[in-house]
C-alpha cells in the first residue's frame, strides 16, 4: 500500500468515535499528541460536539450497557469518573446502578460459582471475587450468605 497522508484531528476523532462512544476529556487525552497548533483540537471537538458526535449521555449509557452486567457500582463509578464526565451525570448513573446491584451481584456470582460456599475459605473466595468486581458489602453479604437466592425463590 502506498504511503497515506496522516489523518487530520477530525479524522482521528471520528475513527475513535466509530469504535465506541468517547467523552470530550477522553478525546482530548488521546488526541493531544497530534495537535499541531494550539487551539486546533478544541475547535475540532467543539465542532463534533455541535454535530452531536460527542454526547455525554450516550457515553454514560454505553458504559452502563457494556459493564453493568459484569461489574458493581464502585467499579463503574470509577470508570465513568476516569472518562471526565460531569459529576451529576456520574451521580445519577450510580443511583440507578445501586437499585439493581443485588440482582447483578447474584447473576455474576451464579455464573462464576453457582452454589453457596460450604466452608469459610470458599466463602472468603466468593466475597473477594465480588468485591474485586466492585460490588458493595451489603450486596455481597446478601448473595454469599444465600439470602438473595432464598428471596428470589
C-alpha distance (Angstrom), angle and dihedral (degrees) to the residues before:
residue distance angle dihedral
X1 . . .
X2 3.78 . .
X3 3.76 121.3 .
X4 3.75 109.0 -81.1
X5 3.75 126.6 -146.1
X6 3.77 114.6 -101.9
X7 3.78 114.8 -96.1
X8 3.77 118.2 -102.5
X9 3.77 119.8 -122.1
X10 3.80 88.7 -102.6
X11 3.80 91.0 50.7
X12 3.79 92.0 49.4
X13 3.80 91.6 47.7
X14 3.80 92.3 49.0
X15 3.80 90.9 48.5
X16 3.81 90.0 54.3
X17 3.80 92.2 45.2
X18 3.79 92.1 49.6
X19 3.80 90.2 61.5
X20 3.83 96.4 49.3
X21 3.78 142.2 -32.7
X22 3.81 114.2 -69.5
X23 3.79 129.5 -169.8
X24 3.78 120.2 -126.9
X25 3.82 90.5 -108.4
X26 3.83 91.2 53.2
X27 3.80 91.6 50.6
X28 3.80 91.3 47.8
X29 3.80 90.4 51.5
X30 3.82 93.9 47.1
X31 3.80 97.7 42.3
X32 3.82 101.9 37.9
X33 3.81 91.9 94.5
X34 3.81 90.7 59.1
X35 3.81 96.7 51.2
X36 3.80 108.5 113.4
X37 3.80 100.2 -179.9
X38 3.80 125.2 35.8
X39 3.78 111.7 -101.4
X40 3.81 95.6 18.3
X41 3.78 93.6 107.2
X42 3.80 92.6 49.1
X43 3.83 90.2 52.4
X44 3.81 91.7 49.9
X45 3.80 92.3 48.3
X46 3.82 91.5 46.2
X47 3.81 89.7 53.0
X48 3.81 92.3 48.4
X49 3.80 91.2 47.9
X50 3.81 90.5 49.5
X51 3.82 88.7 54.6
X52 3.84 89.0 47.8
X53 3.81 93.8 -115.8
X54 3.81 87.4 125.7
X55 3.80 110.4 51.0
X56 3.80 123.5 163.4
X57 3.81 94.3 -157.0
X58 3.80 91.1 55.5
X59 3.80 90.9 49.0
X60 3.80 90.6 54.1
X61 3.81 92.2 45.6
X62 3.80 91.2 47.9
X63 3.81 93.7 51.5
X64 3.79 91.8 46.5
X65 3.78 91.8 48.9
X66 3.81 94.6 47.9
X67 3.79 100.1 39.5
X68 3.80 111.5 26.3
X69 3.80 95.2 81.5
X70 3.81 91.4 58.5
X71 3.80 107.3 26.7
X72 3.78 138.3 56.4
X73 3.76 128.2 -121.5
X74 3.81 95.5 -94.7
X75 3.81 94.5 55.7
X76 3.80 93.6 44.9
X77 3.81 91.3 47.2
X78 3.80 89.6 53.2
X79 3.80 91.2 48.9
X80 3.81 92.4 50.2
X81 3.81 91.4 48.0
X82 3.81 91.3 49.6
X83 3.80 88.6 56.6
X84 3.80 89.8 62.1
X85 3.78 95.5 -116.9
X86 3.80 122.8 162.6
X87 3.81 113.1 -83.0
X88 3.81 92.3 -125.3
X89 3.82 91.7 54.6
X90 3.81 90.0 50.0
X91 3.82 91.5 47.0
X92 3.81 91.7 51.6
X93 3.81 91.6 49.2
X94 3.82 90.9 49.1
X95 3.81 90.8 51.1
X96 3.80 90.3 51.8
X97 3.81 92.2 47.2
X98 3.80 95.4 49.5
X99 3.79 90.0 60.5
X100 3.82 91.3 61.8
X101 3.80 100.4 32.0
X102 3.83 98.1 106.8
X103 3.81 92.0 50.5
X104 3.80 92.5 47.0
X105 3.82 91.9 46.5
X106 3.79 90.1 50.7
X107 3.82 91.9 50.1
X108 3.82 91.7 50.4
X109 3.82 91.7 45.1
X110 3.82 92.5 48.0
X111 3.81 92.0 50.7
X112 3.81 93.0 49.4
X113 3.82 102.8 35.7
X114 3.80 110.5 6.5
X115 3.81 96.4 -170.4
X116 3.81 132.9 60.1
X117 3.78 117.8 -98.1
X118 3.79 114.7 -93.8
X119 3.80 96.9 -159.3
X120 3.82 138.8 26.2
X121 3.81 93.3 -102.0
X122 3.79 93.1 56.7
X123 3.80 91.0 43.3
X124 3.81 90.7 53.3
X125 3.80 89.7 49.5
X126 3.80 90.9 53.2
X127 3.81 92.1 47.0
X128 3.82 91.9 50.0
X129 3.79 91.5 48.3
X130 3.81 93.7 52.7
X131 3.81 92.1 42.6
X132 3.80 90.9 51.9
X133 3.80 88.0 54.7
X134 3.80 89.3 56.7
X135 3.78 101.3 -106.2
X136 3.81 118.5 149.7
X137 3.79 125.2 -108.8
X138 3.79 95.1 -110.9
X139 3.81 93.5 53.3
X140 3.81 91.5 44.2
X141 3.80 93.1 50.6
X142 3.78 91.2 48.3
X143 3.81 93.9 49.6
X144 3.81 99.0 41.4
X145 3.81 93.7 45.5
X146 3.79 89.8 55.2
X147 3.82 93.0 -119.4
X148 3.79 92.4 119.4
X149 3.79 92.7 52.9
X150 3.81 91.1 51.3
X151 3.84 91.1 49.1
X152 3.78 92.3 52.0
X153 3.78 91.2 45.4
